[in-house]
Amino acid sequence: MDNFPYKLHNAITLSQGNTVDPVSIDYAPGSEHISVKHDVWTLSGWKEDEVQFNRNHIIDEVEKLQLELANDIVNNKHTTPMPTYFENADNILTLIGLTESAKRDTGETSTTLTHNSIGTDSTTATDSDTGLAAEDTGGSYARKAYATDGQRKVSSQTAKYGMLWDDADISSAPLSIKESGVHWHVSNASSIHARVTFTTFSLTTGDLFVTQINELHQNG
């Protein structure tokens, strides 16, 4: 994996609620309070015969592994299973997602971010997206619920959403996964809060794939 130590450092930094790149803000005269979000995903692949994950603690367990891997790198050791795939990717919050979030704040809707999706199209994410470009969906491999198959948590000002996928969760193996999304509905179109695209991960029998978004809320 190219630049794995750098990507691992980014993932650990983001999980701790810190940014990995400077966030630039255009100052407007008269502004007294500026709010920004730094939203980055970490995608990782593992072999199921090397690691065992509890789906409902997937964020905690993957972040623990990341720290152990960092310790191995620093001390030139090999005590922790290595991921087969590891990527950081900038996230795009969609316009419909931002509108839905605003309506939650004003009490106009009671939705929450409940489901994760994966897809097979690498078309660059934009804020005008209303869904994945080619979602892998239908039957038993529809969007997966964070409440039963993943984990959601808040750490300081960072909202975290994590999901574990295996070959039983997809339409067929191998599957070339290139995109992922966070939704506020199990199946409805136009219910995507965030979308990301990334270097292809080919999920085949015996593989595990973990998606995690860290959405940091901070003042400028």
SEKOL-941191 format. One line per field, with one value per residue: x negated, y negated, z negated of N, C-alpha, C, O in turn; residue in three letters. Coordinates in steps of 0.05 Angstrom, whole numbers, plus 32768, in hexadecimal, padded with zeros to 4 digits. Last residue first. Layout:
<rs>
nu	c(X ...);
nv	c(Y ...);
nw	c(Z ...);
cau	c(X ...);
cav	c(Y ...);
caw	c(Z ...);
cu	c(X ...);
cv	c(Y ...);
cw	c(Z ...);
ou	c(X ...);
ov	c(Y ...);
ow	c(Z ...);
residuo	c(ALA ...);
</rs>
This chain:
<rs>
nu	c(811D 8132 8148 8154 8141 8150 8134 814B 8136 813E 811C 8121 8103 8102 8116 8121 8113 8114 80E7 80EA 80D1 80CC 810C 813E 8177 81AB 81E1 8218 824C 827D 828E 82B5 82BB 82A7 829F 8286 825C 8219 81D9 81B4 817F 815B 8145 813A 8146 814D 8147 8188 81C5 81DF 81CC 81C6 81A4 8172 817B 8171 817E 817B 8183 8180 817A 8171 814C 8144 8140 815C 8195 81A6 81BD 81B1 81D4 8203 822A 8224 8215 822A 821B 8241 8246 8241 826E 828B 8262 8225 81F2 81FB 81DE 81DD 8205 8229 8227 81F5 81E3 81AF 8191 815F 814E 815D 8156 8184 8199 81A6 81C7 81E3 8201 8232 8242 8248 828E 82C8 82EF 82F8 82FB 82D8 82AB 8287 829D 8295 825E 825C 8275 824E 8223 8239 823E 8208 81DB 8198 8165 8124 80E5 80C9 8097 8091 8078 8075 8068 804B 8027 802B 7FF1 7FBB 7F86 7F5C 7F44 7F5A 7F7C 7F9C 7FB6 7FD3 7FF6 8012 802C 804D 806D 8087 80A8 80C8 80E3 8100 8121 813F 8159 817C 81A0 8180 8143 8115 80D8 80A7 8099 80C2 80D4 80A9 80BE 80BD 80DA 80DF 80F3 8107 8112 8122 8129 8150 8156 816F 8161 8177 8179 8171 8163 8149 8137 8101 80FE 80D4 80B4 8097 805F 8068 807C 809B 80B2 80CC 80B5 80BC 8095 8066 806E 806E 803A 801B 802A 8014 7FDE 7FD6 7FE4 7FD2 7FF3 7FEF);
nv	c(7DC8 7E01 7E42 7E85 7EBA 7EF8 7F2F 7F6D 7FAB 7FEE 8029 806B 80AA 80E7 8118 810A 80C4 8084 8058 8015 7FDE 7FA0 7F7E 7F4F 7F41 7F1A 7F0D 7F14 7F26 7F2E 7F39 7F75 7FA0 7FC7 7FB5 7F73 7F51 7F68 7F64 7F8C 7F99 7FB9 7FE7 802B 8060 809F 80E5 80EB 80C7 80A2 80A7 80BF 80E9 80D3 8099 805B 802F 7FE9 7FAD 7F6A 7F35 7EF1 7ECB 7EAF 7EE6 7F15 7F3A 7F71 7FAE 7FEB 8024 8040 8024 7FED 7FE7 8014 8015 801C 8062 8098 80B6 808D 8054 8037 800F 7FD5 7FAC 7F7A 7F6D 7F2D 7EFA 7EC7 7E94 7E97 7ED2 7F03 7F1E 7F61 7F97 7FC7 7FED 7FE8 7FEB 7FC9 7FC6 7FA3 7F77 7F3A 7F2A 7EFE 7EDA 7E96 7E65 7E54 7E3A 7E64 7E7E 7E59 7E5E 7E92 7E8A 7E68 7E8B 7EB1 7E94 7E89 7EB7 7EB5 7EDE 7EEC 7F06 7F41 7F71 7FB8 7FF8 803E 8065 8056 8084 8096 8089 808D 8080 8044 8011 7FEA 7FCF 7FFA 8009 7FDB 7FDE 800C 7FF9 7FD2 7FF3 8013 7FEA 7FDF 8010 800F 7FE1 7FEE 801E 8032 8051 807A 808D 80B1 80D1 80E0 8109 811C 80EF 80BA 8077 8032 7FF1 7FAC 7F72 7F30 7EF0 7EAE 7E78 7E3E 7DFF 7DBF 7D82 7D46 7D14 7CED 7CBC 7CD3 7D16 7D3D 7D7D 7DAE 7DED 7E19 7E43 7E89 7EA8 7E97 7EC2 7EEC 7F1C 7F2D 7F0E 7F28 7F5B 7F4E 7F38 7F66 7F85 7F67 7F6D 7FA5 7FAE 7FA0 7FD6 8018);
nw	c(7EF6 7ED0 7EE6 7EEC 7F16 7F22 7F3C 7F54 7F6A 7F7F 7F8C 7FA1 7FA6 7FCC 7FD9 801D 802A 803F 8054 8053 8078 8057 804F 803B 8011 7FF5 7FC7 7FC5 7FEF 8005 8039 802F 7FF6 7FD3 7F9E 7F94 7F91 7FA0 7FBD 7FED 801C 8052 8066 8069 808E 8073 8086 8068 8068 8045 7FFF 7FCE 7FCE 7FCE 7FA3 7F81 7F4C 7F3F 7F19 7F0D 7EDE 7ED3 7EA6 7E79 7E50 7E76 7E80 7EAB 7EC6 7EE8 7F03 7F04 7EE8 7EF1 7F26 7F58 7F9D 7FD9 7FEE 7FF5 7FFA 802C 803B 8056 8060 8088 80AA 8093 8059 8058 8068 806E 8068 8057 8073 8081 80C0 80CD 80C4 80AF 808C 8044 8004 7FCA 7F8A 7F62 7F41 7F26 7F1C 7F1E 7F12 7F25 7F0E 7EE7 7EF4 7EFB 7F26 7F4E 7F54 7F69 7F9A 7FB2 7FB4 7FD8 8006 800E 7FED 7FDC 7FF0 7FD6 7FEB 7FD2 7FC7 7FC8 7FCE 7FCE 7FAC 7F6C 7F43 7EFF 7ED6 7ED1 7EE6 7EE0 7EDC 7EBD 7EE0 7EF1 7EC1 7EB7 7EE2 7ED3 7EA6 7EBD 7EDD 7EB6 7EA1 7ECD 7ED0 7E9F 7EA2 7ED1 7EC3 7EA0 7EBB 7ED1 7EBB 7EE3 7EE9 7F1A 7F3C 7F5A 7F74 7F84 7F97 7FAA 7F9E 7FA1 7F82 7F97 7F7C 7F75 7F4F 7F50 7F2D 7F1D 7EFE 7EE5 7EF8 7F30 7F43 7F80 7F84 7F98 7FAF 7F95 7F98 7F6F 7F79 7F6B 7F44 7F05 7ED0 7EB7 7EB8 7EEB 7F05 7EF4 7F0A 7F41 7F47 7F3C 7F67 7F91 7F83 7F87 7FBF 7FF3 8014 8000);
cau	c(8106 8133 8136 8161 8139 815A 8131 814A 813A 8141 8126 811E 8113 80FA 8102 8127 8118 811C 80F5 80E4 80E0 80BF 80F1 8134 815A 81A2 81C5 820B 822F 827B 828C 82A2 82C4 82A8 8295 829C 826F 8234 81E8 81C5 818F 816A 8138 8146 8133 815B 813D 816B 81B5 81EE 81CB 81D5 81C1 817C 816D 817D 816E 818A 8173 8192 816E 8185 814A 8154 813D 8144 818A 819F 81BE 81AE 81BD 81EC 8228 822E 8201 8232 8218 8232 824E 8229 8261 828B 8277 823C 81F6 81FD 81E5 81E0 81ED 8226 823F 81FD 81FD 81C4 8196 8175 8147 8162 8141 817E 8184 81AD 81B0 81E5 81E9 8229 8247 8237 8272 82B6 82E4 82F6 830D 82EF 82C3 8282 829C 82B0 8269 824F 8281 8269 8221 8231 8257 821A 81EC 81B3 8176 8140 80F6 80D7 80A4 8093 807B 807D 8061 8061 8027 8032 800D 7FCC 7F9D 7F66 7F3B 7F47 7F68 7F8C 7FA5 7FBE 7FE4 8002 8019 8039 805D 8074 8094 80B6 80D1 80ED 810E 812E 8146 8166 81AB 818C 815F 8121 80F4 80B3 8084 80B4 80E4 80AF 80B1 80C3 80C5 80E9 80DD 810C 8101 812F 8114 814F 814E 8170 8160 8175 8170 8175 817B 814B 814A 810D 8100 80EF 80B4 80B2 806A 8060 8062 8099 80A1 80DA 80B2 80CC 80B1 806A 806D 8085 8052 8019 8031 8031 7FEA 7FD2 7FF5 7FD4 7FE3 8000);
cav	c(7DBE 7DE4 7E30 7E6B 7EA8 7EDE 7F1E 7F50 7F99 7FD1 8017 804F 8097 80CB 8117 811C 80E0 8095 8070 802B 7FF6 7FB4 7F85 7F62 7F41 7F2D 7F0B 7EFE 7F29 7F2D 7F1D 7F65 7F8A 7FCD 7FD0 7F85 7F4F 7F62 7F64 7F76 7FA0 7FA3 7FCE 8016 8049 8086 80CC 80E7 80DE 80B1 809C 80A6 80F0 80DD 80B1 8069 8047 8001 7FC3 7F7E 7F4B 7F06 7EDC 7EA3 7EC9 7F12 7F1F 7F66 7F91 7FDB 8012 804C 8041 7FF6 7FE3 8002 8021 800B 8045 8088 80B6 80A6 8067 8038 802C 7FE2 7FC8 7F7C 7F78 7F49 7F02 7EE4 7E97 7E90 7EB5 7EFA 7F0C 7F45 7F85 7FB2 7FF6 7FE8 7FED 7FD6 7FC4 7FB8 7F92 7F48 7F2C 7F13 7EEA 7EB2 7E69 7E65 7E29 7E4F 7E8B 7E5E 7E45 7E8C 7E9B 7E5E 7E73 7EB9 7E9E 7E73 7EAF 7EB3 7EC9 7EF1 7EEF 7F34 7F59 7F9F 7FE2 8026 806A 8054 806D 809B 8083 809B 808A 805E 8024 7FFC 7FC0 7FEC 801C 7FE3 7FC7 800B 800F 7FCA 7FDE 801F 7FF7 7FCA 8008 8025 7FE5 7FD5 801D 8023 803B 8065 808A 8098 80D5 80CE 80FC 8130 80F8 80D6 808A 804E 8005 7FC5 7F86 7F4C 7F02 7EC8 7E86 7E5B 7E0F 7DDC 7D91 7D63 7D17 7D08 7CBD 7CBD 7D02 7D2D 7D61 7DA1 7DD0 7E13 7E2A 7E74 7EB0 7E96 7EAD 7ED2 7F0E 7F3A 7F07 7F0C 7F58 7F5B 7F28 7F4E 7F8E 7F6B 7F53 7F97 7FB8 7F8B 7FBE 8000);
caw	c(7F05 7ED6 7ED8 7EEB 7F01 7F2A 7F25 7F59 7F53 7F86 7F77 7FAA 7F96 7FC7 7FC4 8007 8032 8029 805E 8042 8078 8067 8047 804E 8015 8008 7FCF 7FB6 7FE9 7FE7 8030 803F 8006 7FEF 7FA5 7F99 7F7B 7FA7 7FA3 7FE5 8004 8046 806D 8059 808F 807A 807B 8064 8070 805A 801A 7FCF 7FCC 7FE8 7FAC 7F97 7F55 7F49 7F23 7F17 7EEC 7ED7 7EBE 7E8D 7E4F 7E66 7E80 7E92 7EC7 7ED0 7F02 7F12 7EE4 7ED7 7F12 7F42 7F83 7FC6 7FEF 7FF6 7FE0 801D 8042 8044 805F 806D 80B1 80B0 8065 8052 8059 806F 8075 8043 8072 8071 80AA 80D5 80BA 80C2 809E 8060 8015 7FE4 7F9B 7F73 7F38 7F39 7F13 7F29 7EFC 7F2C 7F25 7EDF 7EF0 7EE7 7F0C 7F45 7F4A 7F4F 7F87 7FAD 7FA4 7FBD 7FFA 8009 8003 7FD1 7FFA 7FD7 7FE4 7FE8 7FBD 7FD6 7FBB 7FDC 7FC8 7F7F 7F56 7F1A 7EDC 7EBD 7EF6 7ED8 7EF0 7EB0 7ED1 7F04 7ECF 7EA4 7EE0 7EEC 7EA3 7EA9 7EE9 7EC8 7E90 7EC3 7EE6 7EA5 7E8C 7ECF 7ED9 7E95 7EAC 7EE2 7EB1 7EDB 7EE1 7F06 7F2D 7F4B 7F5E 7F89 7F85 7FB0 7F99 7FAC 7F83 7F93 7F8A 7F77 7F5D 7F4B 7F44 7F18 7F17 7EDF 7EDC 7F26 7F32 7F6C 7F8D 7F83 7FB8 7F93 7F9F 7F7A 7F70 7F7E 7F4F 7F22 7EDB 7EB9 7E9F 7ED7 7F09 7EEE 7EED 7F35 7F4D 7F2B 7F4C 7F90 7F85 7F6D 7FA9 7FDE 8016 8000);
cu	c(80F6 811A 813B 8150 8147 8156 813A 8147 8137 8144 8127 812B 810D 810D 80F8 8110 811C 8123 80FB 80F5 80D7 80CD 80E6 8116 8153 8184 81BD 81EF 8224 825E 828C 82A2 82AE 82AF 8295 8291 8288 8246 8204 81D1 819F 8179 8145 8136 8140 8147 814E 815C 8198 81E0 81DA 81D7 81D2 8199 817B 816D 817E 8177 8184 8181 8182 8178 8160 8154 814F 813C 8172 8196 81B6 81B0 81BC 81D2 820E 822A 820A 821C 821D 8231 823C 8230 8249 827E 8275 8250 820D 8201 81E6 81E8 81F2 820B 823F 8216 8206 81E0 81AC 8178 8160 815E 8145 816B 817C 8194 81B8 81CA 81ED 8210 8239 8236 8262 829B 82D2 82EA 830C 8302 82DC 829B 8299 82B1 8285 825B 8276 8278 823C 822F 8251 8234 81FE 81C5 8191 814F 8113 80E8 80B1 80A0 807B 8081 8067 8057 8040 8032 8013 7FEA 7FAE 7F7E 7F43 7F3D 7F52 7F75 7F92 7FAB 7FCD 7FEE 8007 8023 8047 8062 807F 80A1 80BE 80D9 80F8 8118 8134 8150 8196 8195 816C 813D 80FF 80CF 808F 809D 80D6 80BD 80B8 80B2 80CF 80D3 80EA 80F2 8108 811D 811C 8138 8150 8168 815F 8176 816C 8169 8180 8166 814C 811F 810E 80ED 80D1 80B2 8085 806C 8057 807D 80A1 80C8 80BE 80CB 80C3 8088 8072 8086 806B 8031 802F 803A 8008 7FDF 7FEF 7FE5 7FE8 7FEE);
cv	c(7DAB 7DDD 7E13 7E59 7E8D 7ECB 7F02 7F42 7F7D 7FC2 7FFA 803D 807B 80BD 80FB 811C 80F1 80B1 8083 8043 800A 7FCF 7F9A 7F67 7F55 7F2B 7F21 7EF8 7F10 7F30 7F1C 7F49 7F7D 7FB6 7FD4 7F9F 7F60 7F5E 7F59 7F7A 7F87 7FAD 7FB5 7FFC 8031 806F 80B4 80F3 80D7 80C9 80AE 809A 80D7 80E6 80BC 8083 8055 8017 7FDB 7F95 7F60 7F1C 7EF1 7EB2 7EBD 7EF4 7F1F 7F49 7F87 7FBE 8003 803B 804C 8014 7FEE 8000 800C 8018 8036 806A 80A4 80A3 8080 804D 8031 8000 7FD8 7F98 7F7A 7F53 7F20 7EE8 7EB4 7E92 7EB0 7EDC 7F02 7F33 7F68 7F9E 7FE1 7FED 7FEF 7FD9 7FD3 7FB1 7FA8 7F66 7F3B 7F13 7F00 7EC0 7E86 7E6A 7E3A 7E3E 7E77 7E6D 7E48 7E73 7E97 7E6F 7E67 7EA1 7EA7 7E7D 7E97 7EA9 7ECB 7ED9 7EF5 7F1D 7F4B 7F8A 7FC7 8010 8052 805B 806D 8082 808A 809A 809B 8066 8041 8013 7FD2 7FDD 800E 7FF7 7FCD 7FF5 8010 7FE0 7FD5 800A 8005 7FD6 7FF2 801D 7FF9 7FD9 8005 801F 802A 804D 8074 809C 80BA 80D6 80EA 8124 810E 80E1 80A6 8060 8021 7FDA 7FA0 7F5C 7F1E 7EDB 7EA4 7E66 7E2D 7DEB 7DAF 7D72 7D35 7D0A 7CD9 7CBF 7CEC 7D18 7D51 7D85 7DC6 7DF5 7E25 7E59 7E9B 7E9E 7EAD 7EBC 7EF2 7F2C 7F14 7F04 7F3B 7F58 7F34 7F3C 7F76 7F74 7F54 7F7C 7FAA 7F94 7FAB 7FE7);
cw	c(7EF5 7EE5 7EE0 7EDA 7F02 7F12 7F2E 7F3E 7F5C 7F6C 7F82 7F95 7F9F 7FB5 7FBE 7FF3 8019 8033 8047 804C 8063 8063 805A 8047 802B 800C 7FE2 7FC0 7FDC 7FDF 8011 8032 8017 8001 7FC4 7FA4 7F81 7F8D 7FA9 7FC9 7FFC 802D 8060 805E 8082 8078 8084 807C 806C 8064 802E 7FEB 7FCE 7FE6 7FC5 7F9C 7F6A 7F52 7F2A 7F23 7EF4 7EE8 7EBE 7EA7 7E64 7E67 7E6D 7E96 7EAC 7ED7 7EE8 7F10 7EEF 7ED2 7EF7 7F2D 7F6D 7FAA 7FDC 7FFA 7FDF 8001 8031 804E 804B 8070 8097 80B8 8083 805D 8051 805E 8077 804E 805F 8072 809B 80BD 80C2 80B6 80B3 8072 8032 7FF1 7FB4 7F83 7F48 7F31 7F28 7F1B 7F06 7F14 7F2E 7EF5 7EE9 7EE0 7EF6 7F2B 7F40 7F43 7F6B 7F98 7F9E 7FAA 7FDD 7FFC 7FFA 7FE7 7FEB 7FE3 7FE9 7FDE 7FD5 7FC4 7FCA 7FC7 7FD9 7F9B 7F67 7F2B 7EF9 7EC3 7EE4 7EE9 7EE7 7EC2 7EC6 7EF6 7EE2 7EB1 7ECD 7EEC 7EBC 7EA6 7ED6 7ED5 7EA1 7EB0 7EDD 7EBB 7E93 7EBA 7ED9 7EAA 7E9D 7ED3 7EC1 7ECF 7ED7 7F01 7F17 7F3B 7F4E 7F70 7F8E 7F9F 7FA0 7FA8 7F8C 7F91 7F83 7F88 7F5E 7F5B 7F3C 7F31 7F10 7EF9 7ED5 7F0A 7F26 7F5D 7F78 7F8F 7FA3 7F9D 7F9F 7F7F 7F7E 7F74 7F63 7F2C 7EF9 7EC3 7EA0 7EBC 7EF4 7EF0 7EE5 7F17 7F3F 7F2F 7F39 7F74 7F83 7F6D 7F8F 7FC6 7FFE 8000);
ou	c(80E2 8105 8145 8149 8147 8164 812D 8156 8124 8153 8113 8142 80F6 8125 80E7 80F9 811B 8135 80E9 810D 80BF 80D4 80F4 8109 8161 8179 81C8 81E7 8226 8258 829B 82B3 8297 82AA 8284 827C 829D 823F 8207 81D3 8198 817F 813B 811E 8150 8139 815C 8163 8190 81EC 81E1 81E3 81EB 81A6 818D 8154 8196 8162 8198 8171 8194 816C 8161 815C 8167 8133 8175 818F 81BF 81A5 81C6 81BE 8204 8226 81F9 8211 8214 8245 8229 8222 823D 8283 825F 824F 8209 8211 81D3 81F7 8209 81FD 8252 821A 821C 81F3 81BB 8164 8173 8168 8133 816F 8170 817E 81CF 81B7 81FA 820A 8235 822A 826E 8293 82CD 82DB 831E 8318 82F2 829E 82A5 82C4 828D 8260 8285 8285 8241 8237 8262 823F 8202 81BF 819F 8146 811A 80F6 80A5 80B1 8067 808B 805E 8040 8049 803C 8003 7FFA 7FB0 7F88 7F32 7F30 7F3A 7F5E 7F7A 7F93 7FB6 7FD7 7FEF 800C 8030 804A 8067 808A 80A6 80C1 80E0 8101 811C 8139 819C 8192 8163 814C 80F4 80DD 8081 808E 80DE 80B3 80CB 809B 80E6 80BB 80FD 80DE 810E 811A 811C 8134 8151 8171 814F 8189 815E 8152 8191 817B 8151 8118 8126 80DB 80E3 80B1 8089 8081 8040 806A 80A7 80CF 80BB 80DC 80D6 8092 8081 809B 807A 803C 8041 804F 8015 7FEA 8002 7FF4 7FFF 7FDD);
ov	c(7DA1 7DE9 7E0E 7E5F 7E80 7ECB 7EF5 7F48 7F75 7FCA 7FF0 8041 8075 80C4 80F8 811F 80E7 80B4 8091 8041 8010 7FD6 7FA5 7F55 7F69 7F15 7F37 7EE1 7EFA 7F3C 7F0C 7F42 7F7B 7FB7 7FE4 7FA0 7F5D 7F68 7F45 7F90 7F71 7FC4 7F9F 7FFB 8023 806C 80B5 8109 80BF 80DE 80C4 8085 80D9 80E9 80B0 8083 805C 8011 7FE1 7F90 7F66 7F16 7F02 7EA8 7EBF 7EEA 7F27 7F41 7F92 7FB5 800D 8042 8061 801C 7FF7 8014 7FF5 8024 8041 805B 80A0 808F 8088 8056 802F 8009 7FE8 7F9B 7F7C 7F44 7F2A 7EDC 7EBA 7E91 7EC2 7ECE 7EF9 7F38 7F57 7F95 7FE7 7FF0 7FF7 7FCA 7FE9 7F9A 7FBE 7F6C 7F47 7EFF 7F13 7EB4 7E8F 7E74 7E2F 7E36 7E79 7E6A 7E3D 7E71 7E97 7E64 7E5E 7EA3 7EA6 7E70 7E92 7E94 7EDF 7EC2 7F01 7F1F 7F49 7F8F 7FC1 8016 8050 8056 8082 806D 8084 80A8 80B3 8057 8053 8025 7FCB 7FDE 8015 7FF5 7FC6 7FF8 8016 7FDA 7FD1 800F 8003 7FCC 7FF3 8024 7FF4 7FD4 8007 801C 8016 8036 805D 80AE 80AF 80E1 80E5 8133 8113 80DE 80AA 805B 8027 7FD4 7FA9 7F53 7F25 7ED6 7EB1 7E5F 7E33 7DE5 7DB7 7D6F 7D3B 7D03 7CDC 7CC3 7CF2 7D0A 7D56 7D76 7DD3 7DE5 7E2C 7E59 7E9B 7E9B 7EC2 7EA4 7EE2 7F2F 7F08 7EF6 7F36 7F52 7F25 7F32 7F74 7F6B 7F45 7F73 7FA2 7F84 7FA7 7FE4);
ow	c(7EFE 7EE2 7EF6 7EC3 7F17 7EFE 7F3E 7F2B 7F69 7F5A 7F8C 7F8E 7FA5 7FB3 7FAC 7FFA 8003 8043 803D 804E 8061 804D 806B 803B 802E 800A 7FE1 7FC2 7FE7 7FCA 8006 8022 800D 8019 7FCD 7FB1 7F73 7F78 7FB6 7FC0 8004 802A 8062 805B 808F 8064 8098 8085 806C 8069 8028 7FEE 7FD0 7FFB 7FCF 7F99 7F67 7F5F 7F1E 7F36 7EE5 7EFC 7EAC 7EBC 7E63 7E7B 7E56 7EAC 7E97 7EEB 7ED3 7F1B 7EE5 7EBB 7EE7 7F24 7F6F 7FA2 7FD0 8008 7FC9 7FF3 8029 8064 8033 8081 8091 80CC 808C 8069 8046 8049 8081 803F 8057 8073 80A8 80A7 80BE 809F 80C8 8067 8038 7FEA 7FB4 7F89 7F3E 7F1C 7F3A 7F0F 7EF7 7F05 7F3D 7EF0 7EE5 7ECA 7EE0 7F1B 7F2C 7F2B 7F57 7F87 7F88 7F93 7FCC 7FEA 7FE3 7FF3 7FED 7FDF 7FFD 7FCA 7FEA 7FB4 7FD7 7FB2 7FF0 7FA2 7F6F 7F23 7F0A 7EB7 7EE7 7EF9 7EE8 7EB9 7EC6 7EFF 7EE4 7EAC 7ED2 7EF4 7EB9 7EA3 7EDF 7ED9 7E9B 7EB0 7EE3 7EBA 7E8E 7EC0 7EDF 7EA4 7E90 7EDC 7EBE 7ED8 7EC4 7F12 7F03 7F2D 7F37 7F5A 7F9E 7F99 7F9C 7FAF 7F80 7F9C 7F6C 7FA0 7F49 7F72 7F24 7F47 7EFF 7F09 7EC2 7F06 7F15 7F68 7F61 7FA2 7F9D 7F95 7FA9 7F6C 7F95 7F67 7F6A 7F1D 7F05 7EBE 7E8E 7EAB 7EEB 7EDF 7ED2 7F0B 7F32 7F1B 7F27 7F6A 7F74 7F58 7F81 7FBA 7FF7 7FEF);
residuo	c(GLY ASN GLN HIS LEU GLU ASN ILE GLN THR VAL PHE LEU ASP GLY THR THR LEU SER PHE THR THR PHE THR VAL ARG ALA HIS ILE SER SER ALA ASN SER VAL HIS TRP HIS VAL GLY SER GLU LYS ILE SER LEU PRO ALA SER SER ILE ASP ALA ASP ASP TRP LEU MET GLY TYR LYS ALA THR GLN SER SER VAL LYS ARG GLN GLY ASP THR ALA TYR ALA LYS ARG ALA TYR SER GLY GLY THR ASP GLU ALA ALA LEU GLY THR ASP SER ASP THR ALA THR THR SER ASP THR GLY ILE SER ASN HIS THR LEU THR THR SER THR GLU GLY THR ASP ARG LYS ALA SER GLU THR LEU GLY ILE LEU THR LEU ILE ASN ASP ALA ASN GLU PHE TYR THR PRO MET PRO THR THR HIS LYS ASN ASN VAL ILE ASP ASN ALA LEU GLU LEU GLN LEU LYS GLU VAL GLU ASP ILE ILE HIS ASN ARG ASN PHE GLN VAL GLU ASP GLU LYS TRP GLY SER LEU THR TRP VAL ASP HIS LYS VAL SER ILE HIS GLU SER GLY PRO ALA TYR ASP ILE SER VAL PRO ASP VAL THR ASN GLY GLN SER LEU THR ILE ALA ASN HIS LEU LYS TYR PRO PHE ASN ASP MET);
</rs>
